[in-house]
């Protein structure tokens, strides 16, 4: 609802959407790889973006 309200009002809040996926029959292995990727991505982001390591 917030997104619709701000978008219709002409406001564009800062944000990032990063889809994470992989092709792997082993679900646990795939989720572990996704978790590592997301953690690495957050560590690489500057603190000013709100992702303090």
C-alpha positions in Angstrom: 0.0 0.0 0.0 2.8 2.4 0.8 4.4 1.8 -2.6 1.2 2.6 -4.4 0.5 5.7 -2.3 4.0 7.2 -2.7 4.2 6.2 -6.4 0.9 7.9 -7.3 1.9 10.9 -5.3 5.0 11.4 -7.5 7.5 10.3 -4.8 10.1 7.7 -5.6 11.7 6.4 -2.4 15.2 5.0 -2.7 15.6 1.3 -2.7 17.0 -1.8 -4.4 15.4 -5.1 -5.4 17.8 -7.9 -6.1 16.3 -11.2 -7.2 18.4 -14.2 -6.2 17.9 -17.5 -7.9 19.9 -20.5 -9.2 19.3 -23.9 -10.8 20.2 -26.6 -8.4 18.3 -29.7 -7.5 19.7 -29.5 -3.9 17.4 -26.9 -2.3 19.5 -26.7 0.9 22.7 -26.1 -1.1 21.0 -23.5 -3.2 19.6 -21.6 -0.2 23.0 -21.6 1.5 24.6 -20.2 -1.7 21.9 -17.5 -1.8 22.4 -16.6 1.8 26.2 -16.2 1.2 25.6 -14.1 -1.8 23.2 -11.8 0.0 25.6 -11.5 3.0 28.5 -10.7 0.6 26.4 -8.1 -1.2 25.4 -6.4 2.0 29.0 -6.3 3.2 30.0 -4.7 -0.1 27.4 -1.9 0.2 28.5 1.4 1.7 27.2 2.1 5.2 25.3 5.1 4.0 22.9 2.8 2.2 21.7 1.5 5.5 23.4 -1.9 5.3 25.8 -1.8 8.2 27.9 -5.1 8.2 
